[in-house]
Amino acid sequence: MSTTATTARTSPVAPPRPRALSPARTTATASRVLRQLRHDPRTIALMILIPCVMLLLLRYVFDGSPRTFDSIGASLLGIFPLITMFLVTSIATLRERTSGTLERLLAMPLGKGDLIAGYALAFGALAIVQSVLATGLAVWFLGLDVTGSAWLLLLVALLDALLGTALGLFVSAFASSEFQAVQFMPAVIFPQLLLCGLFTPRPNMHPVLEGISNVLPMSYAVDGMNEVLVHTDVTAQFIRDALIVAACALLVLTLGAATLRRRTT
Amino acid sequence: MMNYSPGPSETPQRTPDAPAVHADGLTVVRGTRPVLRGLGFDVPRGRITGLLGPSGCGKSTLMRSIVGTQAKVTGTLDVLGLPAGHATLRSRIGYVTQAPSVYDDLSVRQNLDYFAAILDPGRSAADRRREAVTRAIADVDLGSRADALAGNLSGGQRSRVSLAVALLGTPELLVLDEPTVGLDPVLRRDLWNLFHTIAAERGATLLVSSHVMDEAERCHRLLLMREGEILADDTPDALREQTASETVEAAFLHLVDEAIAAGDQSRKESVR
């Protein structure tokens, strides 16, 4: 009885807050995305296991040269979350667009920021699990030799995951099918992978390519990882790299928000 | 400025007699093709208005315009006293698209829980939300499948989940795009009974599209559309009387023939 009394009193004054970012709606969205994933345990298993298996593989590929494993392994710890989150987000938002649920949500009092932040929160949480396992495995079991703190590796990995979520959200606006969305992976990620300094230090590249690599965010993710690898403390260089990756993620998220249209033709 | 809930009582310019939807010179262009050509009509409050016409005549575009998801809308279109697409309307309109728009990888209840949390967020509203979800599931008669994944349901069941989402939050205006397509006769009858209950007991306005003419008989008013224009706007009885037809279907065909004849006439005149 008491509940009906309170409802009657509060409902006429309950403010609908139509615009701004609403934490309640954001967390509702995040938990909905995680619930969807929970019905798909195979995807979760793949997301979490593949980076670990790859690191294991890499460790024994470079069995004779542990230094190479150190540098490539650390870079990969930053690259994995970016790629996984890019793929998952681009497909998830594409589904949201094609199933009509996006149109329905945007016809409801949901802010675009709520939707994007909800996705970023859910996939960010998953990225933390993924990165903790991969970093833990690399540092404690595969003998990845980092001079700095493993927490800093984790921080960069998380920022990379956010960047991947942002890029995935953005490109999904330009894909009209799952086929196209998957093809954006080589288009957006591979050039960055080649130019980020994973295969050869960036100063060794042709000046034009080095110039391009200077404006691609993944380069800074890898630079940041390498800073942690060789320095004990948080260097100014590391802070700069982390800030650049974070700023890129925010920029692309904003661009992604602009692709969510309430009115469509 | 739009920080409060404009309950029906607080806004003086909206008298109960004001139409739920008012359109004048409403035009929508998709690409270069005009899909709606200068429509003018009113949808009365608290009644069920049927939107009928062959597929491709612009029914869905009109509904999307009313809900505020259609781009390139010109002319006047007022919904519940506000211009269509106004931010505060989003919590006052329930909209069901033609294809069920629910998450296939969530259960029926999880789908409703999420959309309820968007409409009525916050921990303090949890009890109210639980009630709303339970009522919506009961409304569409899916109580026995509440914990099944939406993707595992039949087509008709999935469209009922989609309808249940629109019933959350007790909307003042329900815009339903072909809600009974693919349902068996018993379910269709039950849903139409539900629509009448919602109109009568909750005072909601319903705009229901269909291309099944026998459903027209169950509406209070009809808008007959053809090729982006409104052929007729009247009660089913008046339409039958006016065209001396037995059924609404015959009345519709009569009006279409008239429109075609008039079109031929004007074309001949313009050639001359």
Interface residues (C-beta under 8 A of the other chain):
Chain A: T3 T7 T10 S11 P12 V13 A14 P15 P16 R17 P18 R19 S22 A24 R25 A28 T29 R32 R35 Q36 H39 D40 S99 G100 T101 E103 R104 L105 L106 A107 M108 P109 L110 R261 R262 R263 T264 T265
Chain B: M2 N3 Y4 S5 G7 R30 G31 V67 G68 T69 Q70 A71 K72 V73 G85 A87 T88 R90 S91 I93 Y95 T97 A99 P100 S101 V102 Y103 D104 D105 L106 Q110 Y114 F115 A117 I118 L119 D120 P121 G122 R123 S124 A125 D127 R128 L149 V165
